[in-house]
Amino acid sequence: MFMTLLNSQLIPDESLSLSLLPSCRDHQQALADRLSLSNQLAGSQDELPVRRMKDSYIEVHLPLGTDPTLREKYLNYHKGVRFGRILEDLDSLAVLICYSHTHNKALQRSPLSIVTALVDKIDMRKQVIHPDCDIKFTGHVTWVGKTSIEAKMHMSQYHDGAYTPVLDATFVMVARDPENKRAAFVNPLKPEGPEEEELFQQGEINKTRRVELSTASLLKVAPTAEERKIVHSLFLNTLDTKTVSFRSRVLPPNSVWMEDAKVKGLEICHPQERNIFNRIFGGFLMRKAYELGWANACAYGGCRPNLVAVDDILFQKPVEIGSLLLLSSQVCYTEGNYIQVRVHTEVLDPLTRHHNTTNVFHFTFVTDKDVPNIVPQSYGGTLTFVPDGSMESCCSHQILTLPSA
């Protein structure tokens, strides 16, 4: 399917009648209308026809080179492309890919609600994105479970007479009922040929890895023996040797305390950013988190950082309209000229004062010069710092920070 991207909404050249975008009717009425679609849900995955990977293939064009008005929306003050806008587009594309996989021509509208569960990884293959050159997105479903779908997407840009790769992204989406209250079954996927078999097997590996990382969370289990040695070594390296007190801490040369490397923000969630379920669009949350993380990396490194990788964006809870969204970015690991930033978002209920975590983001940036070493001062900060490999492995999506720390 070939499409054009306009104002961050995917406009198909061929009608799918998927009802992805809200109409002019009131959102509450639209949600009420969707209740009637519940009887169209499959009772089991076996009731649904098998799909091929090419059934969900989509190609989308972003005409930055020929549409000055659209270009202005994507332009940053460095005369480059706002990557937060790209994140929004990737999220929209992932949703549409999954709707294409589950599309039923006999139904006028899809009974499924497709929502973003997590961004498994985004690998940057090129740091410079030109603001005046057309962009092309392609993608399709590569793996499915019973109610979840993995979609891989690729972005390339037309420059010097040819399209060159810019990034590769892997999103995991989940299917819900029309009210977005419970899981719903999706069409099974049948790989065709060795290349598709490899993609499907990689999806199985990704699922297993996510389960293992979840069970290894430091919120659930104690650090391993090797991790405890790292924690103790970090603590000893900051002790004041002139005293015999564990409370006397000294910052090593060319270092910054982790507590001093935070940037926070607040968003009031207005209806303008809502999706068809009357909740905040996931792409908007990713854009805001990325921009805060980038600002923190910029302030910490003292120069403009470039994105290297995005890992482990978890969507734990939806964000309701009218919420007070608190964003907190933390530089949690540095090595040479690399900076990793963790962004935590939570919703504050102003009446009860309760805080509920909604999302966790991990961004890795690179700068033109070496940056100060980040040094944890508290036990919690130390656990966030503990690496799971080298910075080079992080760029290959081996997460440096232990998940959910």
ChimeraX attribute file (.defattr): number of C-alpha atoms within 10 A of each C-alpha:
attribute: neighborCount
match mode: 1-to-1
recipient: residues
	/A:1	15
	/A:2	14
	/A:3	17
	/A:4	18
	/A:5	20
	/A:6	14
	/A:7	14
	/A:8	20
	/A:9	14
	/A:10	19
	/A:11	15
	/A:12	17
	/A:13	11
	/A:14	9
	/A:15	7
	/A:16	17
	/A:17	14
	/A:18	18
	/A:19	13
	/A:20	19
	/A:21	11
	/A:22	15
	/A:23	10
	/A:24	7
	/A:25	8
	/A:26	10
	/A:27	17
	/A:28	12
	/A:29	9
	/A:30	16
	/A:31	17
	/A:32	12
	/A:33	11
	/A:34	19
	/A:35	13
	/A:36	11
	/A:37	17
	/A:38	14
	/A:39	11
	/A:40	14
	/A:41	18
	/A:42	15
	/A:43	11
	/A:44	12
	/A:45	16
	/A:46	13
	/A:47	13
	/A:48	16
	/A:49	12
	/A:50	14
	/A:51	19
	/A:52	18
	/A:53	20
	/A:54	16
	/A:55	16
	/A:56	21
	/A:57	20
	/A:58	21
	/A:59	19
	/A:60	22
	/A:61	19
	/A:62	23
	/A:63	18
	/A:64	23
	/A:65	15
	/A:66	12
	/A:67	14
	/A:68	12
	/A:69	10
	/A:70	17
	/A:71	19
	/A:72	14
	/A:73	14
	/A:74	20
	/A:75	18
	/A:76	13
	/A:77	7
	/A:78	8
	/A:79	13
	/A:80	14
	/A:81	21
	/A:82	18
	/A:83	18
	/A:84	20
	/A:85	21
	/A:86	17
	/A:87	21
	/A:88	20
	/A:89	22
	/A:90	24
	/A:91	22
	/A:92	19
	/A:93	26
	/A:94	28
	/A:95	21
	/A:96	22
	/A:97	27
	/A:98	27
	/A:99	22
	/A:100	21
	/A:101	24
	/A:102	24
	/A:103	24
	/A:104	17
	/A:105	11
	/A:106	7
	/A:107	12
	/A:108	12
	/A:109	17
	/A:110	24
	/A:111	27
	/A:112	26
	/A:113	22
	/A:114	26
	/A:115	22
	/A:116	24
	/A:117	20
	/A:118	22
	/A:119	22
	/A:120	21
	/A:121	23
	/A:122	26
	/A:123	19
	/A:124	19
	/A:125	15
	/A:126	15
	/A:127	13
	/A:128	12
	/A:129	17
	/A:130	17
	/A:131	20
	/A:132	22
	/A:133	19
	/A:134	19
	/A:135	24
	/A:136	22
	/A:137	25
	/A:138	20
	/A:139	24
	/A:140	25
	/A:141	29
	/A:142	26
	/A:143	26
	/A:144	23
	/A:145	17
	/A:146	16
	/A:147	17
	/A:148	22
	/A:149	28
	/A:150	27
	/A:151	26
	/A:152	24
	/A:153	23
	/A:154	19
	/A:155	23
	/A:156	21
	/A:157	24
	/A:158	16
	/A:159	14
	/A:160	8
	/A:161	6
	/A:162	8
	/A:163	15
	/A:164	16
	/A:165	16
	/A:166	19
	/A:167	19
	/A:168	19
	/A:169	22
	/A:170	24
	/A:171	23
	/A:172	25
	/A:173	22
	/A:174	24
	/A:175	25
	/A:176	21
	/A:177	21
	/A:178	26
	/A:179	16
	/A:180	15
	/A:181	9
	/A:182	10
	/A:183	17
	/A:184	24
	/A:185	23
	/A:186	31
	/A:187	25
	/A:188	21
	/A:189	20
	/A:190	16
	/A:191	18
	/A:192	12
	/A:193	8
	/A:194	9
	/A:195	9
	/A:196	17
	/A:197	15
	/A:198	13
	/A:199	17
	/A:200	22
	/A:201	14
	/A:202	14
	/A:203	22
	/A:204	15
	/A:205	11
	/A:206	16
	/A:207	16
	/A:208	12
	/A:209	12
	/A:210	14
	/A:211	10
	/A:212	11
	/A:213	14
	/A:214	15
	/A:215	13
	/A:216	17
	/A:217	15
	/A:218	18
	/A:219	13
	/A:220	11
	/A:221	9
	/A:222	11
	/A:223	18
	/A:224	11
	/A:225	9
	/A:226	8
	/A:227	15
	/A:228	14
	/A:229	12
	/A:230	18
	/A:231	19
	/A:232	11
	/A:233	11
	/A:234	17
	/A:235	18
	/A:236	14
	/A:237	14
	/A:238	17
	/A:239	18
	/A:240	15
	/A:241	13
	/A:242	7
	/A:243	10
	/A:244	9
	/A:245	10
	/A:246	12
	/A:247	9
	/A:248	12
	/A:249	16
	/A:250	14
	/A:251	16
	/A:252	14
	/A:253	8
	/A:254	9
	/A:255	12
	/A:256	19
	/A:257	18
	/A:258	21
	/A:259	15
	/A:260	13
	/A:261	18
	/A:262	19
	/A:263	18
	/A:264	15
	/A:265	13
	/A:266	14
	/A:267	14
	/A:268	11
	/A:269	18
	/A:270	14
	/A:271	15
	/A:272	10
	/A:273	15
	/A:274	19
	/A:275	16
	/A:276	17
	/A:277	19
	/A:278	19
	/A:279	18
	/A:280	22
	/A:281	23
	/A:282	23
	/A:283	21
	/A:284	18
	/A:285	23
	/A:286	24
	/A:287	18
	/A:288	21
	/A:289	26
	/A:290	25
	/A:291	16
	/A:292	21
	/A:293	30
	/A:294	25
	/A:295	16
	/A:296	25
	/A:297	32
	/A:298	17
	/A:299	15
	/A:300	21
	/A:301	21
	/A:302	12
	/A:303	13
	/A:304	16
	/A:305	24
	/A:306	20
	/A:307	23
	/A:308	23
	/A:309	23
	/A:310	25
	/A:311	26
	/A:312	20
	/A:313	23
	/A:314	20
	/A:315	21
	/A:316	14
	/A:317	13
	/A:318	16
	/A:319	24
	/A:320	18
	/A:321	17
	/A:322	14
	/A:323	18
	/A:324	19
	/A:325	23
	/A:326	19
	/A:327	22
	/A:328	20
	/A:329	27
	/A:330	24
	/A:331	29
	/A:332	28
	/A:333	23
	/A:334	22
	/A:335	16
	/A:336	13
	/A:337	17
	/A:338	24
	/A:339	31
	/A:340	28
	/A:341	26
	/A:342	25
	/A:343	26
	/A:344	22
	/A:345	24
	/A:346	21
	/A:347	23
	/A:348	16
	/A:349	14
	/A:350	10
	/A:351	6
	/A:352	7
	/A:353	9
	/A:354	10
	/A:355	15
	/A:356	16
	/A:357	17
	/A:358	18
	/A:359	23
	/A:360	24
	/A:361	22
	/A:362	27
	/A:363	24
	/A:364	28
	/A:365	23
	/A:366	23
	/A:367	20
	/A:368	12
	/A:369	13
	/A:370	14
	/A:371	22
	/A:372	18
	/A:373	20
	/A:374	24
	/A:375	26
	/A:376	25
	/A:377	18
	/A:378	13
	/A:379	11
	/A:380	11
	/A:381	18
	/A:382	20
	/A:383	22
	/A:384	23
	/A:385	25
	/A:386	21
	/A:387	19
	/A:388	15
	/A:389	12
	/A:390	12
	/A:391	22
	/A:392	12
	/A:393	12
	/A:394	20
	/A:395	20
	/A:396	14
	/A:397	18
	/A:398	16
	/A:399	23
	/A:400	25
	/A:401	21
	/A:402	19
	/A:403	21
	/A:404	17
	/A:405	15
